[in-house]
Amino acid sequence: MAYNFREVMSKPERLAPGHRMCAGCGGTIAARMVLRALKPGDKAVIGNATGCMEVSTFMYPYTAWEDSYMHNAFENAGATLSGIETAYHALKKKGKLDETYKFITFGGDGGTYDIGFQSLSGAMERNHDLVYVCYDNGAYMNTGIQRSSATPMFADTTTTPVGKVSNGKMQNRKDLAQIIADHDVPYVAQTTLLTTMKDLYEKAEKAIYTPGAAFLNVMAPCPRGWRYDASDIMEICKLAVETCYWPLFEVVDGQWILTYEPKKKLPIEDFLRTQGRFKHLFKPENEGLLEQYQAEVDRRWEDLLFRCSK
Amino acid sequence: MSIRERMSGNEAVAYAIRQVNPDVMAAFPITPSTEIPQMVSTFIANGDIDTEFIPVESEHSSMSATMGACAAGARAITATSSCGLAFMWEVLYVAASDRLPVVMAVVNRALTGPININCDHSDSMGARDSGWLQIYAETNQEAYDNYIQSFRIAEHPDVKLPMMVCQDGFITSHAVMNIELIEDEKVKSFVGSYEPENYLLNPEMPMAIGPYANSPFYMETKMNQRIAMKNAKKVILDVAKEFEKISGRSYGLFEEYHMEDAEYVIVIMGSAAGTTKDAVDELRAKGVKAGMIKVRVFRPFPGEELAAALKDAKAIAIMDRAESFSGMGGPLGSELKAALMDAGCKATVVNNFYGIGGRDYTVEDAEAIYNDLMEFEAGTKPFKQFRYIGLRK
């Protein structure tokens, strides 16, 4: 069935308004969109690693989640959801449950790329029938913008501050979608927030309804950490894709598929210029850093094209 | 008719797991508890039980997955030892706060530093303040009996707390002893099914668990855990009474051995109680009024009850199989001495460390401790409050 924006957006919210996430937060937009991909009759249990999303949506005695929800700790969302999903099969087998449940967990890049990496890897390798959604905002935002292994090169964070002798984070970001794809799970996709949300919605739907483990890596900008005006979020996401900084792809049963190829690849400056965390790169003396950045984006893009047999 | 068998403590716990047939088990191997998940996996592979086993990638995940399964509405278990338990430390607190009645078989082993696979209680004692119920066994029989009773205690509506069922690594986990097993059907009907009030997979009523709860609510959470822990005392005794009906074996919060007129008392936990009982027998044969108390339930701590049982003792040696590095006493020593002080106890009290990292504790050691108690009390030997037993010369 063709994607119908109006229809999708008119589905009831499963993450209700009234939560306390920031205006212009990509994570919340991503979570709401992923939940829309659930069939209305299907029930779900939502997992959540500790982070902004957890502390802002389930402040005792209020929850913004319409579905059953469990937060356990920072680093164990994968294992916790593994247990819930396994209990579902156990109760089904014993005839104690008729309803269909789906299992989705949300984690930021801190809880996913870093402290929760082992737990995620275990859940993926065991191929539990669940979806792990990483809302990747490229730093530990909840604790105040410290670098993570998802932080892009040269970003100014509170543990990689730009200073007289520092240009921000010195390392490239870890490519987690590729690492999870190497776990040989049935479905991995990378996406972000784009105009009609078609890409995110369709990938979420596939992730939820593909039997077995699925991983979605969603670039989800953070206005505080990236330093942009809340209203610029969609433009930033678009530029991330058009510069090939954040390519859109799927890995279906080991097959790499490029889901969008820009007609004209824009220079990386167009993406970097939108955010305060890269401001220092535009000083005249840092021209070399921009060149280095472009070379890195190009290298990764070529590598992806090769994987996708382009 | 009960079944007479010979088996190790690990086999006994695995046998109980087969009889209980829990919904989910998640576990990661660590000596000396590894055999338990291995045996359960074999039961599953042979179709003896339909438990879902999650072969997780770490103990942190075994506890996390067990918690997820339990919150989902399943009866969920795990097993571990030593560093495995230490690796779970953070989430142990979450399990207790979430009021998830997870049952964990703990096969006690020293914590690494240096690495040591043998028994002491530093692993579970390290988790003593996590909000878990803790019960300890002297023998394989007790490990089996405690395990069967644990579900009724942990899942009781007045309790709803996770529970560690502890036994001594290698000493009971691997040593084969005679054991009396209860028939499958009797165990099944004793344990019953797990029927939580609220759970994630309840189609009628979704549940959210694990909130952010700052100062306006956090303290009440802790108070409620405290109330549940205190309620557990009665529940443990009630369950023990019912268990006696199907097994003929009686259990309390602790066991008293020749305490009716005892003047010199050792208070101890776990398998070393058996060794101490032999010393008591030998001293009694010589006319010494020796007695022993074996603490079975450490959480909740039966402080008042212990103090009452010790009220006529002249001298008491409290035995700790774990250091707490306060430079003073161990966990059992510190807590029991506080309880004795509250009760106005005037006895001479010492606190000994023994069996750390699997160091032998012999009948001769126990006898020497009783002799010291007599000398300390008579003032014929300089009093030494804290001591390591069986140190190399």
Interface residues (C-beta under 8 A of the other chain):
Chain A: K43 V45 G47 E54 V55 F58 M59 Y60 P61 T63 W65 E66 D67 S68 Y69 M70 H71 N72 A73 E75 N76 G78 A79 T80 L81 S82 G83 I84 T86 A87 Y88 H89 A90 L91 K93 K94 K96 L97 D98 E99 Y101 Q118 S119 S121 G122 E125 R126
Chain B: D23 V24 A26 D50 T51 E52 I54 P55 V56 E57 S58 H60 S61 S62 S64 A65 T66 M67 G68 A69 C70 A71 A72 G73 A74 A76 E90 V91 V94 L200 L201 N202 P203 P206 M207 A208 I209 G210 P211 Y212 A213 F217
